[in-house]
């Protein structure tokens, strides 16, 4: 076998090995993506918990979203069935413009978060709040 042919084969194997190494290194990131599901109506957290949760921006909530095992997407307009609770939640939302804005800006600045939202067909401007629910579960409140 001539030296030119050996060199081309080795170059081809080197490129293939490099590509395989990249895919193997990236596999855990793809495999660990959280499972998204649409929450049932009337499944929002208690309004007494939602009020302080939505009014304070917490950057850790984005990390919780990125490292979650499961994400329950809660539509704000159907999260509370009781008229009184829905009114309280709406009042909390109206008082939270600043924290919601900060959350959305932080999401926009995080490429991994934006990719995760896009992959699950959620626009960043729909996001109202991210609420850790324990054991790797997160509730994502959207409009």
NUVEX-480600 format. One line per 3 residues: number of its first residue (from 0); their letters; for each residue y, z, x of N, C-alpha, C. Coordinates in nm, 3 decimals. Atoms other than C-alpha are relative to their C-alpha. Layout:
BEGIN
NUM = A = Y/Z/X/Y/Z/X/Y/Z/X | ...
// end
This chain:
BEGIN
0 = XXX = -0.117/0.000/0.086/0.000/0.000/0.000/0.123/0.000/0.090 | -0.115/0.006/-0.088/0.334/-0.092/0.149/0.096/0.116/-0.027 | -0.090/-0.116/0.008/0.604/0.169/0.211/0.101/-0.013/-0.113
3 = XXX = -0.098/0.019/0.108/0.848/0.017/-0.042/-0.062/0.038/-0.134 | 0.068/-0.032/0.125/0.592/0.051/-0.322/-0.023/0.150/-0.011 | 0.019/-0.145/0.000/0.509/0.412/-0.222/0.130/0.070/-0.036
6 = XXX = -0.131/-0.061/0.025/0.879/0.498/-0.227/0.039/-0.010/-0.146 | -0.034/0.017/0.142/0.929/0.355/-0.577/-0.085/0.088/-0.090 | 0.088/-0.085/0.081/0.628/0.542/-0.715/0.045/0.145/0.011
9 = XXX = -0.043/-0.138/-0.020/0.746/0.870/-0.562/0.135/0.026/-0.069 | -0.128/-0.017/0.069/1.099/0.815/-0.695/-0.021/0.012/-0.150 | 0.030/-0.005/0.143/0.958/0.750/-1.041/-0.061/0.133/-0.040
12 = XXX = 0.063/-0.130/0.029/0.743/1.064/-1.027/0.104/0.112/0.011 | -0.105/-0.102/-0.015/1.041/1.267/-0.905/0.091/0.006/-0.121 | -0.087/0.004/0.119/1.258/1.153/-1.196/-0.075/0.052/-0.122
15 = XXX = 0.080/-0.047/0.112/0.974/1.218/-1.442/-0.016/0.152/0.006 | 0.016/-0.145/-0.017/0.915/1.566/-1.301/0.131/0.073/-0.031 | -0.130/-0.061/0.027/1.287/1.643/-1.317/0.029/0.002/-0.151
18 = XXX = -0.022/0.007/0.145/1.308/1.529/-1.680/-0.090/0.100/-0.072 | 0.092/-0.096/0.062/1.001/1.737/-1.769/0.048/0.142/0.022 | -0.051/-0.134/-0.029/1.151/2.043/-1.599/0.120/0.034/-0.088
21 = XXX = -0.117/-0.022/0.087/1.473/2.003/-1.798/-0.047/0.029/-0.142 | 0.051/-0.022/0.136/1.280/1.976/-2.126/-0.068/0.134/-0.013 | 0.069/-0.128/0.004/1.065/2.277/-2.043/0.101/0.115/0.004
24 = XXX = -0.103/-0.104/-0.008/1.372/2.483/-1.950/0.077/0.012/-0.130 | -0.075/-0.001/0.125/1.545/2.385/-2.274/-0.086/0.040/-0.119 | 0.088/-0.027/0.114/1.241/2.444/-2.495/0.020/0.138/-0.061
27 = XXX = -0.021/-0.129/0.063/1.296/2.819/-2.540/0.126/0.004/-0.087 | -0.122/0.001/0.080/1.649/2.753/-2.666/-0.023/-0.068/-0.134 | 0.028/0.069/0.124/1.520/2.507/-2.925/-0.099/0.080/-0.085
30 = XXX = 0.102/-0.074/0.072/1.222/2.722/-3.017/0.056/0.127/-0.062 | -0.052/-0.127/0.049/1.434/3.032/-3.070/0.113/-0.018/-0.102 | -0.104/0.021/0.100/1.679/2.873/-3.315/-0.040/0.072/-0.128
33 = XXX = 0.035/-0.075/0.121/1.698/3.091/-3.624/-0.033/-0.091/-0.117 | 0.034/0.071/0.123/1.548/2.981/-3.952/0.108/0.028/-0.103 | -0.104/-0.013/0.102/1.822/2.918/-4.210/-0.063/-0.016/-0.138
36 = XXX = 0.044/0.014/0.139/1.761/2.971/-4.581/0.118/0.033/-0.091 | -0.105/-0.025/0.098/1.985/2.967/-4.886/-0.037/0.124/-0.080 | 0.026/-0.125/0.072/2.012/3.314/-5.040/0.005/-0.024/-0.151
39 = XXX = -0.002/0.004/0.146/1.944/3.365/-5.407/0.135/0.050/-0.051 | -0.123/-0.056/0.060/2.246/3.426/-5.634/-0.014/0.151/-0.017 | -0.008/-0.145/0.016/2.352/3.789/-5.662/-0.072/0.075/0.112
42 = XXX = 0.069/-0.064/-0.112/2.213/3.872/-5.317/0.096/0.043/0.111 | -0.096/-0.048/-0.099/2.534/3.969/-5.140/-0.018/0.148/0.026 | 0.007/-0.144/-0.030/2.554/4.306/-4.967/0.086/0.075/-0.100
45 = XXX = -0.083/-0.076/0.094/2.713/4.586/-5.164/0.146/-0.032/0.030 | -0.142/0.032/-0.017/3.080/4.516/-5.221/0.069/0.106/0.086 | -0.059/-0.108/-0.081/3.164/4.855/-5.068/-0.028/-0.022/0.149
48 = XXX = 0.029/0.034/-0.140/2.999/4.730/-4.745/0.069/-0.130/0.039 | -0.061/0.130/-0.029/3.137/4.376/-4.769/0.148/0.013/0.030 | -0.145/-0.015/-0.015/3.499/4.488/-4.797/0.039/0.030/0.145
51 = XXX = -0.039/-0.024/-0.140/3.527/4.649/-4.450/-0.059/-0.102/0.097 | 0.064/0.099/-0.087/3.287/4.391/-4.299/0.085/-0.125/0.013 | -0.075/0.126/-0.002/3.498/4.088/-4.395/0.142/0.019/0.052
54 = XXX = -0.139/-0.023/-0.040/3.830/4.251/-4.311/0.019/0.019/0.150 | -0.010/-0.023/-0.145/3.749/4.302/-3.942/-0.077/-0.109/0.074 | 0.067/0.099/-0.083/3.673/4.025/-3.695/-0.073/0.072/0.112
57 = XXX = 0.080/-0.060/-0.106/3.391/4.126/-3.461/-0.072/-0.113/0.072 | 0.057/0.109/-0.079/3.302/3.878/-3.187/-0.151/0.014/0.017 | 0.144/-0.023/-0.014/2.957/4.037/-3.158/-0.079/-0.067/-0.112
60 = XXX = 0.070/0.064/0.112/2.871/3.887/-3.497/-0.041/-0.143/0.033 | 0.037/0.136/-0.041/2.871/3.541/-3.339/-0.124/0.005/0.089 | 0.120/-0.017/-0.083/2.622/3.659/-3.076/-0.120/0.035/-0.088
63 = XXX = 0.110/-0.034/0.092/2.415/3.811/-3.357/-0.052/-0.125/-0.070 | 0.040/0.125/0.064/2.413/3.472/-3.531/-0.082/-0.086/0.096 | 0.068/0.085/-0.098/2.310/3.288/-3.216/-0.138/0.053/0.039
66 = XXX = 0.127/-0.061/-0.042/2.027/3.532/-3.141/-0.085/0.045/-0.118 | 0.074/-0.042/0.120/1.907/3.583/-3.499/-0.135/-0.070/-0.008 | 0.128/0.063/0.032/1.551/3.515/-3.606/0.012/-0.072/-0.134
69 = XXX = -0.017/0.063/0.131/1.659/3.437/-3.961/0.145/0.016/-0.046 | -0.137/0.000/0.053/1.990/3.351/-4.128/-0.008/-0.032/-0.149 | -0.006/0.020/0.144/2.039/3.391/-4.500/0.142/-0.046/-0.033
72 = XXX = -0.131/0.056/0.033/2.325/3.167/-4.616/0.035/0.044/-0.142 | -0.041/-0.056/0.128/2.506/3.349/-4.896/0.126/-0.071/-0.046 | -0.118/0.068/0.056/2.740/3.144/-5.112/0.088/0.105/-0.067
75 = XXX = -0.090/-0.105/0.048/3.043/3.360/-5.183/0.015/-0.002/-0.152 | -0.027/0.007/0.145/3.094/3.234/-5.538/-0.118/0.043/-0.086 | 0.115/-0.048/0.078/2.742/3.342/-5.643/-0.062/0.126/0.059
78 = XXX = 0.057/-0.116/-0.069/2.688/3.645/-5.416/-0.006/0.125/-0.087 | -0.005/-0.118/0.087/2.779/3.900/-5.684/0.004/-0.045/-0.145 | 0.010/0.039/0.139/2.683/3.870/-6.046/0.089/0.087/-0.090
81 = XXX = -0.079/-0.093/0.079/2.862/4.176/-6.181/0.148/-0.037/0.011 | -0.142/0.039/0.001/3.219/4.092/-6.285/0.088/0.090/0.084 | -0.080/-0.094/-0.078/3.363/4.406/-6.129/-0.022/-0.017/0.149
84 = XXX = 0.030/0.021/-0.142/3.186/4.351/-5.798/0.058/-0.132/0.049 | -0.054/0.131/-0.039/3.288/3.985/-5.791/0.151/0.009/0.019 | -0.146/-0.017/-0.012/3.652/4.084/-5.847/0.034/0.076/0.128
87 = XXX = -0.024/-0.078/-0.122/3.636/4.345/-5.568/-0.024/-0.086/0.124 | 0.031/0.088/-0.114/3.476/4.091/-5.332/0.110/-0.104/0.017 | -0.107/0.099/-0.007/3.741/3.833/-5.417/0.128/0.064/0.056
90 = XXX = -0.116/-0.072/-0.053/4.015/4.093/-5.350/-0.015/0.023/0.151 | 0.026/-0.021/-0.142/3.853/4.175/-5.014/0.019/-0.130/0.078 | -0.014/0.130/-0.064/3.840/3.806/-4.930/0.148/-0.036/0.017
93 = XXX = -0.143/0.032/-0.006/4.208/3.759/-5.012/0.074/0.084/0.102 | -0.065/-0.088/-0.098/4.300/4.052/-4.787/-0.049/-0.027/0.143 | 0.065/0.022/-0.129/4.099/3.905/-4.498/0.034/-0.131/0.067
96 = XXX = -0.036/0.130/-0.058/4.279/3.582/-4.410/0.001/0.002/0.152 | -0.012/-0.008/-0.146/4.350/3.695/-4.053/-0.137/0.010/0.067 | 0.131/-0.016/-0.064/3.995/3.808/-3.971/-0.086/-0.125/-0.018
99 = XXX = 0.076/0.124/0.022/3.842/3.495/-4.126/0.051/-0.110/0.093 | -0.058/0.098/-0.092/4.082/3.279/-3.924/-0.049/0.025/0.143 | 0.046/-0.033/-0.136/3.988/3.463/-3.602/-0.147/-0.034/0.018
102 = XXX = 0.142/0.033/-0.006/3.618/3.423/-3.680/-0.019/-0.151/0.015 | 0.015/0.146/-0.006/3.652/3.050/-3.739/0.046/-0.056/0.133 | -0.049/0.046/-0.132/3.856/3.001/-3.421/-0.100/0.035/0.110
105 = XXX = 0.101/-0.040/-0.100/3.596/3.194/-3.218/-0.124/-0.088/-0.012 | 0.114/0.091/0.019/3.319/2.981/-3.370/0.031/-0.138/0.059 | -0.039/0.131/-0.053/3.511/2.662/-3.282/-0.002/-0.002/0.152
108 = XXX = -0.005/-0.009/-0.146/3.542/2.784/-2.923/-0.139/0.018/0.062 | 0.135/-0.024/-0.049/3.166/2.843/-2.893/-0.088/-0.121/-0.031 | 0.078/0.122/0.024/2.972/2.516/-2.847/-0.138/0.028/-0.061
111 = XXX = 0.133/-0.031/0.054/2.635/2.681/-2.920/0.009/0.035/-0.148 | -0.019/-0.036/0.142/2.765/2.828/-3.247/0.031/-0.123/-0.083 | -0.035/0.122/0.073/2.917/2.497/-3.351/-0.123/-0.090/-0.018
114 = XXX = 0.121/0.082/0.008/2.591/2.316/-3.274/-0.096/0.058/-0.104 | 0.089/-0.065/0.096/2.391/2.571/-3.474/0.048/-0.022/-0.143 | -0.055/0.023/0.134/2.624/2.541/-3.774/-0.019/-0.146/-0.041
117 = XXX = 0.011/0.142/0.032/2.627/2.161/-3.757/-0.145/-0.040/-0.030 | 0.142/0.032/0.020/2.249/2.143/-3.728/-0.049/0.047/-0.138 | 0.038/-0.052/0.131/2.231/2.341/-4.051/0.099/-0.040/-0.110
120 = XXX = -0.091/0.062/0.098/2.501/2.138/-4.229/0.102/0.098/-0.058 | -0.102/-0.096/0.042/2.759/2.416/-4.241/0.126/-0.030/0.080 | -0.128/0.025/-0.065/3.122/2.334/-4.167/0.063/0.135/0.036
123 = XXX = -0.059/-0.126/-0.046/3.306/2.599/-3.969/0.104/0.052/-0.100 | -0.101/-0.043/0.096/3.581/2.605/-4.233/-0.059/0.054/-0.129 | 0.068/-0.063/0.112/3.322/2.718/-4.488/-0.035/0.146/0.030
126 = XXX = 0.047/-0.132/-0.040/3.235/3.032/-4.291/0.104/0.106/-0.037 | -0.085/-0.112/0.040/3.375/3.353/-4.437/-0.031/0.123/0.083 | 0.039/-0.119/-0.074/3.177/3.620/-4.257/-0.142/-0.016/0.053
129 = XXX = 0.134/-0.010/-0.056/2.871/3.688/-4.043/-0.033/0.148/0.000 | 0.035/-0.141/0.014/2.696/4.013/-4.126/-0.143/0.024/0.048 | 0.135/-0.035/-0.044/2.402/4.144/-3.922/-0.069/0.086/-0.106
132 = XXX = 0.074/-0.075/0.102/2.133/4.275/-4.156/-0.116/0.079/0.060 | 0.105/-0.075/-0.067/1.899/4.429/-3.897/-0.124/-0.082/0.024 | 0.128/0.065/-0.035/1.571/4.324/-3.737/0.013/-0.150/0.024
135 = XXX = -0.018/0.141/-0.031/1.711/3.990/-3.622/0.044/-0.086/-0.117 | -0.046/0.074/0.118/1.834/3.893/-3.968/0.152/0.007/-0.009 | -0.145/0.010/0.016/2.190/3.780/-4.040/0.029/-0.062/-0.135
138 = XXX = -0.051/0.066/0.121/2.374/3.702/-4.361/0.126/-0.076/0.041 | -0.114/0.086/-0.028/2.617/3.413/-4.325/0.066/-0.032/-0.133 | -0.074/0.022/0.126/2.876/3.414/-4.604/0.083/-0.127/0.013
141 = XX = -0.072/0.127/-0.002/3.016/3.071/-4.685/0.067/-0.024/-0.134 | -0.069/0.036/0.124/3.259/2.930/-4.938/-0.061/-0.125/-0.060
// end
